């Protein structure tokens, strides 16, 4: 006889494990189905966390080799121990996955290892990975689909995770490539490209569009590219990759202008493909169960995260909205609270986005381009870190803060930061916007001195043309 639960969650990533824990806190009997042996999903196992560990380690290496002398620190015979660096990354991941196991035990959440398939209202089949053994059926009052996303393939460029790698393979390279080609000028490509550039690779980023990080504010994108070029990253924008030929001595990419033109070639030791991600909604039994998908393979849900099949909910990367771990977590919490009869809502306009390069890039709300397209009258305040005393003291003066506010009401509509600790500083802007703050509200809030986040205050003052330090 199969077990019966109040909630069965399919997927153990940020959306899945957070939703499972919150549901257990609310008194539900919960099970979670995950095909990996470890919880945490792509984010923890082969995405956000290991990449941030390598970004941090490579920043130390870069500092030791180039900037330490500016601080009066001399380091002789600098040497990279890549095996130790990758080992530290793996330990960080391992410790965190064990932490989630502990949280599941604490909250009495039943763990099923296998591939979850929706069999219809109130039933999930757990198929053992590898296809050995018979599927196990479990019953549930509600089902939450939180299967996340997977790497978007590029036609003509087949990933083997050795010479041509995805973000997963790029976290496991056994040696620093002499030349690394990165296909895609988005968050993942620029973060991982930065890691290997710092460790000694010659990095070329190939982007189909005419600018990097296209979802970000245009001024930030331009400044960011200049900073990365100064660091040694090469860019080929407006370029389409049409094929890849592997050989013993590397990979030869075939490219052409995105708008059409003469073909050219680029040779690299390793090619990293990161043109985006797609929702993982295949082979879950969704079509057979009658769950509606849109033309991009995302699950269609209402404002309460309900699909068209009673008792089946979906959250995270498999539904509309930004494919970000923190957005997925908020989705999951809101969904299970709604199941429990509470209120739950996520404002996707107030989901921050961060790029953890150096300097970092962070944003929340609207870009200038969006406001212009929507014919919104706005004022902009901008403050450079070059004029911030803490930034001058640390030598981290690249970048600026930009605050966009409605011209009539002064309500903050967007905040954009490029600079050291941008990802931490953006939290202030998110909180302010969550409560409907005006630029004047931020400008009149006392900020500690000397600190980088004074630049947010100064940019807010700049909306009314009254910044103090410029």
GICOR-V465582 format. One record per helix or strand of 3 or more residues. SS is the DSSP state (2 for helix, 1 for strand). FROM is the first residue (numbers start at 1). TO is the last residue. If there is no record, write none. Layout:
# GICOR-V465582
SS/FROM/TO + SS/FROM/TO
This chain:
# GICOR-V465582
1/4/10 + 2/14/25 + 1/30/34 + 2/41/46 + 2/48/71 + 2/82/106 + 1/110/113 + 1/115/120 + 1/123/127 + 1/136/145 + 1/149/151 + 2/167/170 + 1/179/183 + 2/187/198 + 1/202/206 + 2/218/231 + 1/234/236 + 1/239/247 + 1/250/257 + 1/264/268 + 1/270/273 + 1/277/279 + 2/286/289 + 1/312/314 + 2/316/318 + 2/325/339 + 2/348/350 + 1/353/355 + 1/360/365 + 2/368/373 + 1/378/384 + 2/385/387 + 2/389/394 + 1/400/406 + 1/411/419 + 2/422/434 + 2/439/443 + 2/454/463
